[in-house]
Amino acid sequence: MQVTPKCNYMFTNYDASFAPAFEHKSRSSDYYTKKQKATVMATTALGVAASTAILAKRAGYSLKPEKMFKNIKKSYLANVKYKEKEVITIGAGSCLGGLAGGYMIDKNKENRKAKNRETLMHFGNIAIPILTVGALVDNVFEKSGPTQKAIAGLLGVTAGIFLANIVMNKVCNFLFQDNSKERGVELTDLPAHLDDVVVAANLISDAKPVKVLGRVIPLALMVSGNEAGTATAYD
């Protein structure tokens, strides 16, 4: 005799679109489609471009394409010396751009909450270490020699990374009333700290290699925006 389980009715006419928000999913790397990830990447790039344009305009550079590309060697991106103001501004543009893209591709409230938290975490991981480096190298060790400044810069980066993680976890736990998402330093946080190293180097030396290395800072900071925009409640 065939027995039909009573619970079969639960799966009749099941509609996946009504899956609960707490349904188990894979990590965000597999959660979104390539098209959705491309959207976040595009809005992150737009945020970086917009914040860089603001900095360029305030520094007296023209934003007209014919002038911007007439002599690349004299453009803002080719000559800017990245310090605290520049890095924090571009970092904010990256994070906000990524968050905007994240909201565009996902209306799930829990996922948006996760994106808000990740945005704040990444911005803190950009701002706090860069301020720590600046405070040590440009103020405390301002009159010291290159070696002492180099050591101070390295200490500033290291201390800033862990200080940012501690501070931002506490801030996020308070704002979002949830400490279950508290996390340690992750590999995806590290590319954004290239700016700390470059800023420390800028404060120590005007050597050409340091200047060349600085050109990749906007690209490195895009990692933060992408991570913020693709964060989910399932991570």
Secondary structure as GFF3:
##gff-version 3
##sequence-region A 1 235
A	DSSP	three_ten_helix	6	11	.	.	.	ID=ss1
A	DSSP	three_ten_helix	16	18	.	.	.	ID=ss2
A	DSSP	alpha_helix	28	31	.	.	.	ID=ss3
A	DSSP	alpha_helix	34	58	.	.	.	ID=ss4
A	DSSP	alpha_helix	65	68	.	.	.	ID=ss5
A	DSSP	three_ten_helix	72	74	.	.	.	ID=ss6
A	DSSP	alpha_helix	76	79	.	.	.	ID=ss7
A	DSSP	alpha_helix	84	105	.	.	.	ID=ss8
A	DSSP	alpha_helix	109	135	.	.	.	ID=ss9
A	DSSP	pi_helix	136	140	.	.	.	ID=ss10
A	DSSP	alpha_helix	146	176	.	.	.	ID=ss11
A	DSSP	three_ten_helix	187	193	.	.	.	ID=ss12
A	DSSP	alpha_helix	194	204	.	.	.	ID=ss13
A	DSSP	alpha_helix	208	214	.	.	.	ID=ss14
A	DSSP	alpha_helix	217	229	.	.	.	ID=ss15
###
